[in-house]
Amino acid sequence: MKKHLVTGGSGFIGAGLVQRLVQNGDAVRVLDNGSRGALRRLESIDGQYEYHEVDIRDAETVRKAVSGVDVVWHLAYVNGTEFFYSKPDLVLDVGVKGMINVIDACRAEDVGELILASSSEVYQTPPVTPTSENVPLIVPDPHNPRYSYGGGKIISELLTLNNAHHFDRVQVFRPHNVYGPDMGWEHVLPQFALRVRSLIAEYPEGPLPFPIQGDGSETRAFCYIEDLVDGLMHMASSGEHRGVYHVGTQEEVAVRDIAVHVGACFDRELSIEPGPLLKGSTLRRCPDISKLAGLGYQPKVSLKDGISRLCAWYDENAELAPKSKDAK
């Protein structure tokens, strides 16, 4: 049995990881400050993990949380596309200071393993799709606040990989469009689901008018949270030191079709209305997952089933949605 620390452990991906580690019989400590996470995500394992309410930018308290653990999973970050544009300074502050504090704490406390959650945003518009782990990492325009997120993740990867010689094992994973129930409120799938839900009351009959960004031909490859965690378990058990791994699926789907899937979950047809695409948006994104597949990873949850589960959760829990822009 190992003792794990998961920073950002009450976030969407963090909570899924924490639950799996507990189910596997490991000891788990969660570090979070509650600004983006929600402890309700961990209700099923209440009392089976330690919780440290800590700001990842506070070096002293981060070191205390790290003390005595074998593995640190660093997931604490400010996620959500709307925050890249509205709070880029906060995104970078949390990302860079947090990464430095985690590495310093791990070295001071002689932690053997460090695993970093990076992002597909590190390569922005990839030169080839499906995209392998060895494509160049770029910030196309430092004036565009969108790249605060990807830029911070690039810095985090550099810090992690260039400190790898201080650890027994260091790994980096890049999740691709992970989704599922209770994933937050500022991402595209929850926003689609809640918008369809509200439009039904306004338009009881006929197709629902549904504006989107872009013309709907833009693509993504969505990965259900349970599949993502499966991938992390394969990486952690069999992955190499200094290894970088894509975690996702290779089912590339147009955003227009995703919207139609969401409408179908509510038994309604949508009338898609194309709109302008935000500057810096990526037209295609789909990972090459062959590297992780070589370790035994195989996604299991179909997009249809996953979206159905997501829509059901947001339909039943719409009252939990934040009333302000500071979504959680």
Residue pairs with C-beta under 8 A, 6 or more apart in sequence:
1 25
1 26
1 27
2 26
2 27
2 70
2 71
3 26
3 27
3 28
3 29
3 68
3 69
3 70
3 71
4 21
4 26
4 27
4 28
4 29
4 69
4 70
4 71
4 72
4 73
5 28
5 29
5 30
5 31
5 65
5 66
5 69
5 71
5 72
5 73
6 14
6 17
6 18
6 21
6 28
6 29
6 30
6 31
6 73
6 75
7 14
7 31
7 32
7 56
7 65
7 72
7 73
7 74
7 75
7 76
7 98
7 102
8 14
8 31
8 32
8 36
8 37
8 56
8 74
8 75
8 76
8 77
8 117
9 15
9 17
9 18
9 28
9 30
9 31
9 32
9 37
9 42
9 49
9 75
10 18
10 30
10 32
10 34
10 37
10 38
10 39
10 41
10 42
11 32
11 36
11 37
11 41
11 75
11 76
11 79
12 41
12 178
12 180
12 182
12 183
12 184
12 225
13 75
13 117
13 175
13 178
13 225
13 228
14 30
14 32
14 37
14 73
14 75
14 76
15 37
15 38
15 41
15 42
16 180
16 225
16 226
16 228
16 229
17 73
17 75
17 229
17 232
18 28
18 30
18 42
18 45
18 49
19 42
19 44
19 45
19 229
20 229
20 232
20 233
21 28
22 28
22 45
22 48
22 49
23 45
24 233
28 48
28 49
28 50
29 49
29 50
29 51
29 52
29 65
29 69
30 42
30 49
30 50
30 51
30 52
31 52
31 54
31 56
31 62
31 65
31 76
32 51
32 52
32 53
32 54
32 76
33 53
33 54
33 55
33 56
34 53
35 328
36 78
36 79
36 184
36 328
37 328
38 182
38 328
39 51
40 182
41 182
42 49
52 61
52 64
52 65
54 61
54 62
54 64
54 65
55 61
56 62
56 76
56 94
56 97
56 98
56 101
56 102
57 93
57 94
57 97
57 98
57 101
58 101
59 101
59 104
59 105
62 98
62 101
62 102
62 105
63 101
63 104
63 105
63 108
63 109
65 105
66 72
66 102
66 105
66 106
66 108
66 109
66 111
67 109
68 109
69 109
69 111
70 111
70 112
70 113
71 111
71 112
71 113
71 114
71 115
71 236
72 102
72 106
72 111
72 113
72 114
72 115
73 115
73 117
74 98
74 99
74 102
74 114
74 115
74 116
74 117
74 156
74 160
75 117
76 94
76 98
77 91
77 94
77 95
77 98
77 117
77 149
77 152
77 153
78 87
78 90
78 91
78 94
78 95
78 149
79 149
79 184
80 184
80 186
80 187
80 327
81 146
81 186
81 187
81 188
82 186
82 325
82 327
83 90
83 91
83 149
83 186
84 91
84 145
84 146
84 147
84 148
84 149
85 145
85 146
85 278
86 145
86 325
88 145
88 146
88 148
88 149
89 148
91 148
91 149
91 152
92 148
92 151
92 152
94 152
95 149
95 152
95 153
95 155
95 156
96 152
96 155
96 156
99 116
99 155
99 156
99 159
99 160
100 159
102 114
103 114
103 159
103 160
103 163
105 111
106 114
106 166
106 167
107 163
107 166
111 167
112 167
112 168
112 169
113 167
113 168
113 169
113 170
113 171
114 160
114 163
114 167
114 169
114 170
114 171
115 170
115 171
115 172
115 173
115 232
115 235
115 236
116 156
116 157
116 160
116 170
116 171
116 172
116 173
117 173
117 175
118 153
118 156
118 157
118 172
118 173
118 174
118 244
119 149
119 150
119 153
119 174
119 175
120 131
120 174
120 175
120 176
120 177
120 246
120 248
120 285
120 287
121 147
121 149
121 150
121 153
122 137
122 150
122 153
122 154
122 157
122 174
123 131
123 135
123 136
123 137
123 138
123 150
124 138
124 139
124 140
124 147
124 150
124 280
124 282
125 140
125 282
125 283
126 135
126 282
126 284
126 285
127 135
127 136
128 135
129 252
129 284
129 285
129 286
130 221
130 250
130 252
130 286
130 287
130 288
130 289
131 246
131 285
131 286
131 287
131 288
132 246
132 288
132 290
132 291
133 174
133 244
133 245
133 246
133 288
133 291
137 154
137 157
139 147
139 150
139 151
139 154
140 147
140 280
141 147
141 280
142 151
144 279
144 280
146 278
146 279
146 280
146 281
147 280
157 172
157 244
160 170
160 172
161 170
161 172
161 242
161 244
163 170
164 170
164 241
164 242
168 241
169 241
170 241
170 242
171 235
171 236
171 239
171 240
171 241
171 242
171 243
171 244
171 245
172 243
172 244
172 245
173 231
173 232
173 235
173 244
173 245
173 246
173 247
174 244
174 245
174 246
174 247
174 287
175 223
175 228
175 247
175 248
176 220
176 221
176 222
176 223
176 246
176 247
176 248
176 249
176 285
176 286
176 287
177 220
177 221
177 222
177 223
177 248
177 285
178 222
178 223
178 224
178 225
178 228
178 247
178 248
179 187
179 189
179 222
179 223
179 224
179 225
179 306
179 307
179 310
180 224
180 225
180 226
180 306
180 309
180 310
181 309
181 310
181 312
181 313
181 314
182 313
182 317
183 189
183 190
183 225
183 310
184 190
184 327
184 328
185 191
185 194
185 321
185 322
185 327
185 328
186 327
188 255
188 258
189 222
189 258
189 262
189 307
189 310
190 310
190 314
192 258
192 259
192 262
193 262
193 265
193 310
193 311
193 314
193 315
194 314
194 318
194 321
195 210
196 208
196 210
196 262
196 263
196 265
196 266
196 268
196 270
196 311
197 266
197 314
197 315
197 318
199 208
199 209
199 210
199 268
200 208
200 266
200 268
203 209
206 269
207 268
207 269
207 270
207 271
208 263
208 268
208 269
208 270
208 271
209 271
209 273
210 259
210 263
210 270
210 271
210 272
210 273
211 273
211 274
211 275
212 255
212 256
212 259
212 272
212 273
212 274
212 275
213 275
213 276
213 277
213 278
213 281
214 255
214 274
214 275
214 276
214 277
214 281
215 256
215 274
216 254
216 255
216 256
216 257
216 259
216 272
216 274
217 254
217 255
217 256
217 283
218 254
218 255
218 277
218 281
218 282
218 283
218 284
219 252
219 253
219 254
219 255
219 283
219 284
219 285
219 286
220 252
220 253
220 255
220 258
220 285
220 286
221 248
221 249
221 250
221 251
221 252
221 253
221 285
221 286
221 287
222 248
222 249
222 251
222 253
222 258
222 303
222 306
223 231
223 247
223 248
223 249
223 299
224 299
224 301
224 305
224 306
226 300
226 301
227 249
227 299
227 300
227 301
228 247
228 248
230 297
230 299
230 300
231 245
231 247
231 248
231 289
231 292
231 297
231 299
232 247
234 292
234 295
234 296
234 297
235 243
235 245
235 247
235 292
235 295
235 297
237 295
238 295
238 296
239 245
239 295
245 291
245 292
246 287
246 288
246 289
246 291
246 292
247 287
247 289
247 292
247 297
248 286
248 287
248 289
248 299
249 287
249 289
249 299
249 303
250 286
250 287
250 288
250 289
251 303
252 284
252 286
253 303
256 272
258 307
259 270
259 272
260 270
260 272
261 303
261 304
261 307
262 270
262 307
262 311
263 269
263 270
265 307
265 308
265 311
265 312
266 311
266 315
289 297
289 299
321 327
322 328
